[in-house]
Amino acid sequence: MRILQDALTFDDVLLVPAHSTVLPKDVSLKTQLTKGITLNIPFLSAAMDTVTEARLAISMAQEGGIGIIHKNMTVEEQAHVVSKVKKYEHGVILDPVTVQITDTVADVVKVTKQNR
């Protein structure tokens, strides 16, 4: 393995409480995840089946982080989850699922389960 640059872990840093001249508005938490991906906040969700699917990945992206989709599903299911995340744009649902006023609650439940 090649070491690209020195880095620090939590055990390498000790923060001592003191007055600071640095203002919060002057602080940037941006970090470079990959050559083409910069995160506004250095938060990634775990790629665990009980943690990250479309809903959390969307929430993470809205706050400037990134959600790593787990792989404990079929390739088709993974593609569907990624598609849901990519289609979600600034709170606008590009492919809304709708029901008619004449639909029953059972119809709504069925449509909801089909489109999760």
VMD Tcl script that builds the backbone (N, CA, C; Angstrom):
set m [mol new atoms 348]
animate dup $m
set s [atomselect $m all]
$s set {name element resname resid chain x y z} {
  {N N MET 1 A 0.840 -1.169 0.000}
  {CA C MET 1 A 0.000 0.000 0.000}
  {C C MET 1 A 0.891 1.241 0.000}
  {N N ARG 2 A 0.518 2.192 -0.801}
  {CA C ARG 2 A 1.266 3.434 -0.913}
  {C C ARG 2 A 0.651 4.490 0.001}
  {N N ILE 3 A 1.459 5.188 0.765}
  {CA C ILE 3 A 0.963 6.271 1.618}
  {C C ILE 3 A 1.018 7.558 0.811}
  {N N LEU 4 A -0.161 8.148 0.592}
  {CA C LEU 4 A -0.242 9.357 -0.221}
  {C C LEU 4 A 0.132 10.598 0.568}
  {N N GLN 5 A -0.274 10.642 1.825}
  {CA C GLN 5 A 0.059 11.792 2.663}
  {C C GLN 5 A -0.107 11.412 4.123}
  {N N ASP 6 A 0.514 12.175 4.999}
  {CA C ASP 6 A 0.344 11.943 6.425}
  {C C ASP 6 A -1.066 12.333 6.834}
  {N N ALA 7 A -1.593 11.653 7.819}
  {CA C ALA 7 A -2.929 11.959 8.316}
  {C C ALA 7 A -2.959 11.728 9.821}
  {N N LEU 8 A -3.975 12.266 10.463}
  {CA C LEU 8 A -4.126 12.135 11.906}
  {C C LEU 8 A -5.389 11.357 12.230}
  {N N THR 9 A -5.352 10.637 13.347}
  {CA C THR 9 A -6.547 9.972 13.856}
  {C C THR 9 A -6.932 10.643 15.173}
  {N N PHE 10 A -8.037 10.205 15.774}
  {CA C PHE 10 A -8.492 10.809 17.027}
  {C C PHE 10 A -7.437 10.711 18.128}
  {N N ASP 11 A -6.704 9.607 18.179}
  {CA C ASP 11 A -5.698 9.427 19.228}
  {C C ASP 11 A -4.482 10.325 19.041}
  {N N ASP 12 A -4.320 10.904 17.862}
  {CA C ASP 12 A -3.173 11.764 17.581}
  {C C ASP 12 A -3.399 13.217 17.984}
  {N N VAL 13 A -4.625 13.555 18.363}
  {CA C VAL 13 A -4.965 14.952 18.617}
  {C C VAL 13 A -5.510 15.113 20.032}
  {N N LEU 14 A -5.055 16.151 20.709}
  {CA C LEU 14 A -5.576 16.494 22.022}
  {C C LEU 14 A -6.021 17.948 21.964}
  {N N LEU 15 A -7.289 18.184 22.226}
  {CA C LEU 15 A -7.815 19.544 22.211}
  {C C LEU 15 A -7.845 20.080 23.636}
  {N N VAL 16 A -7.192 21.207 23.827}
  {CA C VAL 16 A -7.152 21.843 25.136}
  {C C VAL 16 A -8.086 23.045 25.102}
  {N N PRO 17 A -9.052 23.114 26.002}
  {CA C PRO 17 A -9.970 24.258 26.003}
  {C C PRO 17 A -9.216 25.570 26.201}
  {N N ALA 18 A -9.512 26.529 25.353}
  {CA C ALA 18 A -8.876 27.848 25.446}
  {C C ALA 18 A -9.624 28.813 24.550}
  {N N HIS 19 A -9.384 30.090 24.741}
  {CA C HIS 19 A -9.989 31.112 23.890}
  {C C HIS 19 A -9.360 31.019 22.500}
  {N N SER 20 A -10.169 31.221 21.487}
  {CA C SER 20 A -9.675 31.153 20.110}
  {C C SER 20 A -9.986 32.451 19.380}
  {N N THR 21 A -9.083 32.843 18.513}
  {CA C THR 21 A -9.318 34.027 17.681}
  {C C THR 21 A -9.982 33.647 16.366}
  {N N VAL 22 A -10.149 32.354 16.139}
  {CA C VAL 22 A -10.785 31.880 14.909}
  {C C VAL 22 A -12.299 31.949 15.086}
  {N N LEU 23 A -12.958 32.600 14.148}
  {CA C LEU 23 A -14.413 32.714 14.199}
  {C C LEU 23 A -15.054 31.523 13.492}
  {N N PRO 24 A -16.186 31.035 13.994}
  {CA C PRO 24 A -16.851 29.894 13.356}
  {C C PRO 24 A -17.139 30.112 11.870}
  {N N LYS 25 A -17.453 31.335 11.472}
  {CA C LYS 25 A -17.753 31.602 10.057}
  {C C LYS 25 A -16.519 31.461 9.164}
  {N N ASP 26 A -15.333 31.455 9.769}
  {CA C ASP 26 A -14.093 31.332 9.001}
  {C C ASP 26 A -13.596 29.889 8.908}
  {N N VAL 27 A -14.339 28.969 9.493}
  {CA C VAL 27 A -13.923 27.566 9.525}
  {C C VAL 27 A -14.588 26.794 8.392}
  {N N SER 28 A -13.814 25.964 7.718}
  {CA C SER 28 A -14.350 25.092 6.675}
  {C C SER 28 A -14.067 23.643 7.060}
  {N N LEU 29 A -15.096 22.830 6.992}
  {CA C LEU 29 A -14.934 21.406 7.281}
  {C C LEU 29 A -14.865 20.573 6.007}
  {N N LYS 30 A -14.777 21.237 4.853}
  {CA C LYS 30 A -14.742 20.515 3.580}
  {C C LYS 30 A -13.594 19.518 3.564}
  {N N THR 31 A -13.868 18.385 2.955}
  {CA C THR 31 A -12.838 17.362 2.829}
  {C C THR 31 A -12.954 16.700 1.465}
  {N N GLN 32 A -11.831 16.271 0.930}
  {CA C GLN 32 A -11.778 15.623 -0.375}
  {C C GLN 32 A -11.913 14.118 -0.169}
  {N N LEU 33 A -13.055 13.540 -0.589}
  {CA C LEU 33 A -13.276 12.103 -0.438}
  {C C LEU 33 A -12.564 11.335 -1.546}
  {N N THR 34 A -12.764 11.778 -2.778}
  {CA C THR 34 A -12.087 11.202 -3.942}
  {C C THR 34 A -11.652 12.355 -4.832}
  {N N LYS 35 A -11.021 12.031 -5.932}
  {CA C LYS 35 A -10.579 13.068 -6.855}
  {C C LYS 35 A -11.744 13.936 -7.328}
  {N N GLY 36 A -12.913 13.342 -7.494}
  {CA C GLY 36 A -14.055 14.080 -8.015}
  {C C GLY 36 A -15.146 14.397 -7.003}
  {N N ILE 37 A -14.967 13.993 -5.734}
  {CA C ILE 37 A -16.020 14.205 -4.734}
  {C C ILE 37 A -15.468 14.962 -3.530}
  {N N THR 38 A -16.043 16.143 -3.290}
  {CA C THR 38 A -15.721 16.940 -2.111}
  {C C THR 38 A -16.954 16.968 -1.219}
  {N N LEU 39 A -16.755 16.740 0.061}
  {CA C LEU 39 A -17.860 16.781 1.019}
  {C C LEU 39 A -17.822 18.096 1.780}
  {N N ASN 40 A -18.983 18.722 1.955}
  {CA C ASN 40 A -19.055 19.960 2.732}
  {C C ASN 40 A -18.882 19.697 4.219}
  {N N ILE 41 A -19.323 18.538 4.663}
  {CA C ILE 41 A -19.083 18.108 6.039}
  {C C ILE 41 A -18.471 16.712 5.963}
  {N N PRO 42 A -17.526 16.408 6.826}
  {CA C PRO 42 A -16.835 15.114 6.721}
  {C C PRO 42 A -17.614 13.970 7.365}
  {N N PHE 43 A -18.833 13.740 6.875}
  {CA C PHE 43 A -19.664 12.670 7.422}
  {C C PHE 43 A -20.028 11.672 6.342}
  {N N LEU 44 A -19.800 10.403 6.637}
  {CA C LEU 44 A -20.189 9.299 5.768}
  {C C LEU 44 A -21.004 8.336 6.616}
  {N N SER 45 A -22.055 7.803 6.035}
  {CA C SER 45 A -22.819 6.793 6.776}
  {C C SER 45 A -22.237 5.419 6.469}
  {N N ALA 46 A -22.415 4.518 7.405}
  {CA C ALA 46 A -21.877 3.167 7.257}
  {C C ALA 46 A -22.614 2.397 6.168}
  {N N ALA 47 A -21.882 1.592 5.431}
  {CA C ALA 47 A -22.461 0.759 4.371}
  {C C ALA 47 A -23.011 -0.526 4.989}
  {N N MET 48 A -23.972 -0.365 5.885}
  {CA C MET 48 A -24.578 -1.500 6.583}
  {C C MET 48 A -26.050 -1.576 6.225}
  {N N ASP 49 A -26.571 -2.796 6.094}
  {CA C ASP 49 A -27.965 -2.952 5.660}
  {C C ASP 49 A -28.970 -2.402 6.665}
  {N N THR 50 A -28.580 -2.244 7.910}
  {CA C THR 50 A -29.493 -1.651 8.886}
  {C C THR 50 A -29.302 -0.143 9.000}
  {N N VAL 51 A -28.398 0.407 8.194}
  {CA C VAL 51 A -28.078 1.830 8.304}
  {C C VAL 51 A -28.411 2.605 7.035}
  {N N THR 52 A -27.765 2.276 5.927}
  {CA C THR 52 A -27.853 3.156 4.760}
  {C C THR 52 A -28.582 2.551 3.578}
  {N N GLU 53 A -29.707 3.159 3.263}
  {CA C GLU 53 A -30.413 2.923 2.012}
  {C C GLU 53 A -30.783 4.299 1.481}
  {N N ALA 54 A -31.719 4.393 0.578}
  {CA C ALA 54 A -32.012 5.650 -0.116}
  {C C ALA 54 A -32.339 6.797 0.833}
  {N N ARG 55 A -33.182 6.547 1.812}
  {CA C ARG 55 A -33.634 7.637 2.687}
  {C C ARG 55 A -32.478 8.322 3.419}
  {N N LEU 56 A -31.591 7.527 4.009}
  {CA C LEU 56 A -30.462 8.112 4.730}
  {C C LEU 56 A -29.468 8.738 3.757}
  {N N ALA 57 A -29.233 8.107 2.612}
  {CA C ALA 57 A -28.304 8.668 1.627}
  {C C ALA 57 A -28.784 10.042 1.154}
  {N N ILE 58 A -30.081 10.194 0.964}
  {CA C ILE 58 A -30.646 11.489 0.562}
  {C C ILE 58 A -30.444 12.509 1.675}
  {N N SER 59 A -30.742 12.128 2.899}
  {CA C SER 59 A -30.573 13.045 4.032}
  {C C SER 59 A -29.122 13.463 4.206}
  {N N MET 60 A -28.224 12.516 4.071}
  {CA C MET 60 A -26.796 12.828 4.185}
  {C C MET 60 A -26.378 13.815 3.103}
  {N N ALA 61 A -26.815 13.580 1.879}
  {CA C ALA 61 A -26.456 14.464 0.766}
  {C C ALA 61 A -27.006 15.874 0.980}
  {N N GLN 62 A -28.204 15.976 1.512}
  {CA C GLN 62 A -28.794 17.292 1.760}
  {C C GLN 62 A -27.983 18.101 2.761}
  {N N GLU 63 A -27.300 17.424 3.657}
  {CA C GLU 63 A -26.501 18.116 4.667}
  {C C GLU 63 A -25.035 18.243 4.268}
  {N N GLY 64 A -24.674 17.748 3.087}
  {CA C GLY 64 A -23.299 17.889 2.617}
  {C C GLY 64 A -22.430 16.670 2.817}
  {N N GLY 65 A -22.997 15.595 3.349}
  {CA C GLY 65 A -22.245 14.362 3.545}
  {C C GLY 65 A -22.553 13.376 2.429}
  {N N ILE 66 A -22.266 12.111 2.687}
  {CA C ILE 66 A -22.520 11.086 1.671}
  {C C ILE 66 A -22.955 9.794 2.362}
  {N N GLY 67 A -23.905 9.122 1.758}
  {CA C GLY 67 A -24.367 7.837 2.269}
  {C C GLY 67 A -23.819 6.726 1.394}
  {N N ILE 68 A -23.146 5.776 1.994}
  {CA C ILE 68 A -22.582 4.648 1.252}
  {C C ILE 68 A -23.619 3.525 1.270}
  {N N ILE 69 A -24.181 3.218 0.098}
  {CA C ILE 69 A -25.220 2.191 -0.018}
  {C C ILE 69 A -24.601 0.812 0.229}
  {N N HIS 70 A -25.242 0.030 1.077}
  {CA C HIS 70 A -24.722 -1.310 1.381}
  {C C HIS 70 A -24.930 -2.259 0.197}
  {N N LYS 71 A -24.239 -3.384 0.234}
  {CA C LYS 71 A -24.335 -4.330 -0.883}
  {C C LYS 71 A -25.016 -5.644 -0.506}
  {N N ASN 72 A -25.752 -5.657 0.593}
  {CA C ASN 72 A -26.470 -6.866 0.999}
  {C C ASN 72 A -27.826 -6.950 0.315}
  {N N MET 73 A -27.830 -6.733 -0.985}
  {CA C MET 73 A -29.043 -6.822 -1.797}
  {C C MET 73 A -28.608 -7.162 -3.216}
  {N N THR 74 A -29.562 -7.479 -4.044}
  {CA C THR 74 A -29.222 -7.821 -5.425}
  {C C THR 74 A -28.721 -6.579 -6.160}
  {N N VAL 75 A -28.068 -6.804 -7.268}
  {CA C VAL 75 A -27.581 -5.697 -8.092}
  {C C VAL 75 A -28.750 -4.824 -8.536}
  {N N GLU 76 A -29.865 -5.454 -8.858}
  {CA C GLU 76 A -31.050 -4.704 -9.288}
  {C C GLU 76 A -31.565 -3.814 -8.161}
  {N N GLU 77 A -31.590 -4.355 -6.934}
  {CA C GLU 77 A -32.042 -3.564 -5.781}
  {C C GLU 77 A -31.083 -2.408 -5.509}
  {N N GLN 78 A -29.782 -2.676 -5.626}
  {CA C GLN 78 A -28.795 -1.607 -5.450}
  {C C GLN 78 A -29.019 -0.503 -6.477}
  {N N ALA 79 A -29.229 -0.900 -7.722}
  {CA C ALA 79 A -29.459 0.078 -8.791}
  {C C ALA 79 A -30.719 0.891 -8.516}
  {N N HIS 80 A -31.752 0.241 -7.992}
  {CA C HIS 80 A -33.001 0.945 -7.671}
  {C C HIS 80 A -32.776 1.978 -6.563}
  {N N VAL 81 A -32.037 1.596 -5.525}
  {CA C VAL 81 A -31.752 2.515 -4.420}
  {C C VAL 81 A -30.929 3.699 -4.918}
  {N N VAL 82 A -29.897 3.431 -5.689}
  {CA C VAL 82 A -29.061 4.512 -6.231}
  {C C VAL 82 A -29.891 5.420 -7.124}
  {N N SER 83 A -30.769 4.839 -7.910}
  {CA C SER 83 A -31.642 5.626 -8.785}
  {C C SER 83 A -32.534 6.561 -7.971}
  {N N LYS 84 A -33.084 6.064 -6.863}
  {CA C LYS 84 A -33.925 6.907 -6.004}
  {C C LYS 84 A -33.131 8.087 -5.449}
  {N N VAL 85 A -31.896 7.815 -5.052}
  {CA C VAL 85 A -31.052 8.883 -4.498}
  {C C VAL 85 A -30.715 9.904 -5.581}
  {N N LYS 86 A -30.338 9.428 -6.747}
  {CA C LYS 86 A -29.948 10.332 -7.835}
  {C C LYS 86 A -31.126 11.155 -8.345}
  {N N LYS 87 A -32.331 10.584 -8.315}
  {CA C LYS 87 A -33.511 11.303 -8.810}
  {C C LYS 87 A -33.994 12.360 -7.832}
  {N N TYR 88 A -33.629 12.216 -6.566}
  {CA C TYR 88 A -34.064 13.168 -5.549}
  {C C TYR 88 A -33.217 14.423 -5.680}
  {N N GLU 89 A -33.839 15.520 -5.983}
  {CA C GLU 89 A -33.079 16.744 -6.230}
  {C C GLU 89 A -33.674 17.909 -5.453}
  {N N HIS 90 A -32.932 18.403 -4.467}
  {CA C HIS 90 A -33.319 19.597 -3.712}
  {C C HIS 90 A -34.735 19.511 -3.162}
  {N N GLY 91 A -35.127 18.354 -2.681}
  {CA C GLY 91 A -36.449 18.224 -2.098}
  {C C GLY 91 A -37.564 18.066 -3.106}
  {N N VAL 92 A -37.213 18.044 -4.386}
  {CA C VAL 92 A -38.226 17.879 -5.428}
  {C C VAL 92 A -38.231 16.419 -5.853}
  {N N ILE 93 A -39.357 15.788 -5.781}
  {CA C ILE 93 A -39.469 14.400 -6.218}
  {C C ILE 93 A -39.793 14.425 -7.701}
  {N N LEU 94 A -38.860 13.920 -8.512}
  {CA C LEU 94 A -39.003 14.009 -9.961}
  {C C LEU 94 A -40.006 13.017 -10.535}
  {N N ASP 95 A -40.160 11.873 -9.899}
  {CA C ASP 95 A -41.116 10.862 -10.346}
  {C C ASP 95 A -42.098 10.566 -9.213}
  {N N PRO 96 A -43.020 11.470 -8.936}
  {CA C PRO 96 A -43.916 11.249 -7.801}
  {C C PRO 96 A -44.867 10.080 -8.039}
  {N N VAL 97 A -45.163 9.394 -6.977}
  {CA C VAL 97 A -46.157 8.325 -7.020}
  {C C VAL 97 A -47.450 8.934 -6.495}
  {N N THR 98 A -48.502 8.811 -7.257}
  {CA C THR 98 A -49.769 9.429 -6.865}
  {C C THR 98 A -50.872 8.386 -6.780}
  {N N VAL 99 A -51.919 8.750 -6.078}
  {CA C VAL 99 A -53.115 7.917 -5.998}
  {C C VAL 99 A -54.313 8.789 -6.347}
  {N N GLN 100 A -55.380 8.133 -6.687}
  {CA C GLN 100 A -56.608 8.850 -7.039}
  {C C GLN 100 A -57.497 9.000 -5.812}
  {N N ILE 101 A -58.371 9.955 -5.847}
  {CA C ILE 101 A -59.289 10.187 -4.734}
  {C C ILE 101 A -60.220 8.990 -4.520}
  {N N THR 102 A -60.406 8.209 -5.564}
  {CA C THR 102 A -61.285 7.035 -5.472}
  {C C THR 102 A -60.566 5.793 -4.945}
  {N N ASP 103 A -59.233 5.842 -4.806}
  {CA C ASP 103 A -58.474 4.694 -4.311}
  {C C ASP 103 A -58.779 4.448 -2.835}
  {N N THR 104 A -58.768 3.187 -2.471}
  {CA C THR 104 A -59.006 2.819 -1.073}
  {C C THR 104 A -57.690 2.893 -0.299}
  {N N VAL 105 A -57.781 2.808 1.012}
  {CA C VAL 105 A -56.584 2.787 1.847}
  {C C VAL 105 A -55.733 1.576 1.485}
  {N N ALA 106 A -56.368 0.459 1.200}
  {CA C ALA 106 A -55.636 -0.749 0.799}
  {C C ALA 106 A -54.848 -0.495 -0.485}
  {N N ASP 107 A -55.440 0.247 -1.429}
  {CA C ASP 107 A -54.736 0.596 -2.671}
  {C C ASP 107 A -53.508 1.452 -2.368}
  {N N VAL 108 A -53.669 2.409 -1.468}
  {CA C VAL 108 A -52.560 3.301 -1.105}
  {C C VAL 108 A -51.442 2.512 -0.432}
  {N N VAL 109 A -51.801 1.611 0.469}
  {CA C VAL 109 A -50.802 0.775 1.140}
  {C C VAL 109 A -50.058 -0.073 0.115}
  {N N LYS 110 A -50.771 -0.646 -0.831}
  {CA C LYS 110 A -50.163 -1.478 -1.872}
  {C C LYS 110 A -49.186 -0.658 -2.718}
  {N N VAL 111 A -49.603 0.521 -3.147}
  {CA C VAL 111 A -48.742 1.391 -3.963}
  {C C VAL 111 A -47.514 1.819 -3.163}
  {N N THR 112 A -47.717 2.115 -1.883}
  {CA C THR 112 A -46.604 2.522 -1.021}
  {C C THR 112 A -45.572 1.410 -0.910}
  {N N LYS 113 A -46.012 0.180 -0.695}
  {CA C LYS 113 A -45.089 -0.952 -0.581}
  {C C LYS 113 A -44.345 -1.209 -1.887}
  {N N GLN 114 A -45.008 -1.009 -3.015}
  {CA C GLN 114 A -44.386 -1.238 -4.318}
  {C C GLN 114 A -43.315 -0.204 -4.636}
  {N N ASN 115 A -43.424 0.978 -4.056}
  {CA C ASN 115 A -42.538 2.075 -4.435}
  {C C ASN 115 A -41.587 2.518 -3.334}
  {N N ARG 116 A -41.293 1.659 -2.411}
  {CA C ARG 116 A -40.330 2.014 -1.360}
  {C C ARG 116 A -38.946 1.909 -1.866}
}
mol reanalyze $m
mol bondsrecalc $m
mol representation Tube
mol addrep $m
